[in-house]
Amino acid sequence: MDKNHWPEAKSSLDACLRKDHTFAEAYYSRAIVHEHLDSLNQALTDYNIYLEFRPNHNEALFNRSQIRMRMDQYDLAKDDLLKLLRLPRGGETTQVFFRQDPYSGKADKMFTMQGAEKGFIYNSLGMVDMELGNYDDAIKYFDSAFLSSPHDADLFVNRGIAKEKKRDTIAAIADYQRALMYNPQHAVAKHNLAIIGKGKDLTKTNPNLLDEAIEESPNMPTAYAQRAYSNFQKGKFAEALKDYDKAIALDDSEPEYFLARGMTKERLKDPQKAYDDYSAAIKLNENFDKAYLNRGNILIKLELFKEAVDDYTNAIKYSPKNSSAYFNRALAFSYLNQKEVACDDLNKAEQLGAKVPSDIKQKICK
């Protein structure tokens, strides 16, 4: 473990526990090894076993809370963190923790659980409550964290995000700006201010906020996606495509990125690759009505009308009031000479607010 030879360490610990399955410290050590091997389920199991032997072990509780957060087990993570607040500090420590920027990879703070101020635990509780949708409680936890870390830029950013979730945009802006006072290179603060700035004229005073965010944290996919969106709106489709490519290279689990890149490729007259991106978005989210609608439009252009009907039908299934899906499905039915159902779809599209050109309606519904 000291040499970071994690597979070899796991083999030794496995052998140790085969000889003595009650050796508590071996479970703790193996849990840490599993974390480094990114085997979260196995790490969680070992922490659970260890905490049966040592239920008040600060470091194990903290580690388990962080794993539970990564696995979206927020209620259970909160239980661990609240218990940590109640436990006394002090005693022997065996593990040093580094707080790390997830995008830049830089460690900006080192601490042990025995020596850690409660502020870090309060911050984690705030993050958990944000995920649970308890934004008022999250803000209270961030406020408590400030008592021990009054100049922590990350805390201002986290509280700003919670305030944004509550639609308190002015207060969120103030927190992001305070974060930049204490850390002028804070990438997330710049990124979030740039997004808010679309409606608040903040980018007029600093139009390069997104560029600066990307320079500070080049592994932040949302910053690339936001800059791509900005370029798309300006008609700079080639530049937008480069940024969407980068966002997807960093995070290929976000269906919105594939949808947006597909739309960009359509503007660049590349329908086949746009089709592939819409298909990728649907694979990630089978309920993604916008991706079905856009892929249906590509199929119309490729004169694959039956397949287009299927995609529009799925778009309607997942978004029953989507007037565009009804209108476009009417066109697809019309190309298939199914005028009666096409006319029904046109009427439905009109009922949902779509403006149906009179010549099209006359041609289909005559």
N, C-alpha and C positions, 0 to 999 in steps of 0.2 A: 504493500500500500504506500509506503514512504517513497518508493521509486515509481509510483503510478503504473505498476504492472498489474492491472486490475483482473484480467482473466486468471493469472497465476495466483493472485490473492484469493479469488473465489474458489479455486480448486483446493487450496490449503484449508480454507474455512469450511468447505463442504466436508472434507476429510475429518476435520476437527469435530464437526457436529455429528458425523456418523459414529465417532467414538463416544461422544457424550452429548446427547440431544438436550441436556439441561444446562449446557454451558452458555449462560445468558450473554456474556460479552461477545461471544462469537456471532450471535444473531445481530448485535448492534454493528459490529465491524462489517459483517456481510451485507447489511442493509446499506451502509455507505458505499460499498463496492458496487452493489446493484445500481445505486444512483449514478455512479460514474459510468456504468455500462448502459445507462438509460433504460434500465429494466424496472420501471416504476411499480408495476404490480408486485414483483418479487421483493422490492425494497419495502413497500408498504406492509407486506406480510411479515417480513423480518422485524420491522419496527413494532408491529402489533404484538408479536411474540415477546420481544424484549421488554415492552412496556407492561406486559403481564408480570414479568419478574421485577421490573423497576418502574412502577407507575408514576413516580414523580421526577423522572430524569429530564432535566431541562432541555438538553440538546436533542434527545430523541423526540420529545414532544414538538420542539420547534421544527425539526426535520420532517416529522410526519405531517405537520400542518402545511408545510410548503409543498409536499408531494400531493396532499389532498387538494390543495389549490390548483396544482397543475392538472389534476385529474377531474376537475370540476366538482369536487365533493366539498362544496363551500360550507355547508352547515357543520360537517364534521371538522373541517379545518378551524371553524370559529370556536368549536368546543375546545380544541387543543389550545388555541391562543388565549381564550379566557382562563383556562386552567393555568397557563403559564403566568398570567398576571397575578394569580393568587399564590403561586409558589414562591418561597424565599430565594433570594439570590445568594451566591457564595458557594464555597466548596470547590472541589477539584474540577478543572475543565480539561477536556481532551481534544476539543475541536475548535478551530478558528474559522469563522465565517467571513466571506467577502460579499459585500453588497455590490452587485454588478449591473451596469447598464446593459439591457438585453440586446441592444442594437449595435453599440460601439464595441462591446466586450470589455470595456475598461472597468476595473474595480476601483471604486472611489471611497470605500470605507471598510475597515476591518474591525471585527468585534468578536467577543465570546458571549455565550448566553448568560454566564454568571456575571460578566461585567457589562452586558448590554443595557443601555437605558431602556426604560419602558416605552420610550417613543417609537422604537422600531416595531415593537409588538402592536402598539396602537395603530401604526401605519398599516401593518398587515391586516388588522381587523377592519380598518377603513376600506382596504382593497377588497376584502371578502364581502363586506356589506354592499359595496358598489355592484359586485357581481350578482348579489341577491336582490338588487333593486331597492335596497334600503338607503336611499341617498342622504336623507337627513341624519341617520345614524352614522353613516360613513363620514359625513362632515364633522360630526361630534368627535369621532375617533381621531380624525386628522387634527382637529383643534387640540385634543389632549396630547398628541404627539409633539405639537409645537412647544409645549411647556418645557420639554427637554432638548428640542432641536429647533430653536426659533428662526434659524437662518438656513434651513434645509430646503434647497430649491426643489427637490423631488416632492417634498410634502406640499409645496405650493401648487405644483403641477397636478398632483393627485387630487387635491381639494378642488382645483379648477375644473378637472374633469367631472367630479361629482356635481359641481354647480352647473356645469353645462348640461348634465343629464337632467337636472331640475329645470332646465331652460332659463337659468339665471345667467344670461350671457355677459352682462356688464360685470358681475362679480367674478365670473370665470376669467374674463380678460384681465382684471386687476390681479388675480392670482398668477396668471402666466407672466405678466409683466414683472411682478415681484420676484418670480423665479429667475427671470433674466437679470434682475438686479444683483442677485447673489451668485448666479452662474450664467454669464453672458453667452456661453456656448451651449446652453441646454437645448438639445435638439428637439425634444418633444414639445417644450414650451414654444419654440419657434414654429414647429409644424402646426400645433393647435391654433396659435395666433394667426397663422397664414390662412387656415381654413375659415376661422371666424371672420377674418379680414375681408372675405368676399362680400360680406354684407355690412361691414362696419368701417370700410375705408382705411383699415389699419395698414394694408399693403401699400398704400400710397406713400406713407412715411418710410416704409422699408419693403420695397417690392421683391427683395431677394430672400425673404424669410425661408421659403422652401429650399432654395439653393443652399442656404446656410445650414438648414437642418440636415440636408443630405450630406453636406461636407463634414458636419460634426458626427453624424451617425449614418454611415453609408450602408448599413444593413437594415434600415427601417423601410419596409415595403410600402407602408401607407403614405410616406412622403413622396415616393416615386409615383404612386398611383394618383395622388392629389396633383402633382405637377403635370402628369400626363393628362388628367382631366382638364386642367387649365389650358394646356396647349391644344387639346381637342376643341375646346370652346372657341379658341382663337383661330381654328382652321389649320393649325400646324400639326398635321396628322403624322408625318414622318417622325417628328420629335416625340409626339405622344406615344407612338408605337415603341420607340426605344425605351421609354420609361415604363410602359406596361410590361415589356419583356423583362425588365429588371425587377419590377414588383413581383412578377410571377416566378422568376428564378429564386427570389427570396422566400416567397410564400405561395406555393401552388395548391393551397387548400381553400382559397377564397374564390367562390364562384363569380362574385362581382367583377374581379379582375379579368376573368376570361370573357365575361359578357362585354365589358368595356373594350377589351382588345379586339374582340370580334367586330364591334361597331366601327372601330378605327380601321380595321382591315377592309371593311365594306367601303369606307370612304376612300381607301387607297385602291379600290377596284380589284380586290382579291377575294371573291366570294367563296371559293373553296376553303381557304384558310379561315375565313370568318365562320363558315359552317363548322369547321373543326373546333374552333373556340367555343361556339355556342353548345356544341355537343359535350365539350369538357365541362362547361358550366352546369349542364343538366346532370352529368355523371356525379358531380359534387353535390348537387341539390336537385333531386328529382321533382320538387314542387316549384321550380323556378319558372314562373309564368312568362317573364320577360324573355328568357332564353328560348322558350318554345316559340314565342311570337316571332322573334328575330330569325330563328332558324327556319320557321315556316316561310318567312319572306324570301329567304335565300332559295328555298325549294321552289317557290313560285318562279323565281328568275331562272332556275334550272329546268323549268317545265315539268317538275315532279309533283303534279297537282294532288294526287292521292296522299302522298307522304306529307304534303303541306297541310292537307285537311287534318291529318292525324296530329300534327304539331299544334295547329290552332285549337283543336279540340282539347288538347292537354292544357293549353294556355287558359281556355275558358273553364276547365275543370278546377284549376287552382286559383283563378281570378274571375269569378262568374260575372262581374260587371265590367269586364274589359271590352269596351265597344270596338276597339281596333281589331281584336281577335275575331269578333263576329263579322265585321266588315270584310276583313281579309279572307276569312273562311268562305264568305259568300262569293268572293271572286274565284276562289279555288273550286268551289262547287260549280260555278258557272262555266269554268274551263272544262269541267268534266260533264257538261251538259245536264247537270242536275239542277234545273232552274227553280223548281218548287222549293227545295230546301235552301237554295241560295237566296231566294226572295224572303223566306222566313228569317234568315240571318240578317239580311239588310234591314228588315223591319225591327228586329231586336237591337241592332246597332243604333238605329234612329232613336228607339225608346231610351237607350242608355246615353244619348247625347251626341252621337256622331252625326256629322253633317254629310249626308249621302248625296252626291251630285245627281241631279234630276235625270241626266242622260243615262247614267249607269242604272238607276232604278228602273227607268222605262225599258231599257234593254233587257234587264233580268226579269222584271216582274210584269211584263206586258201581257 
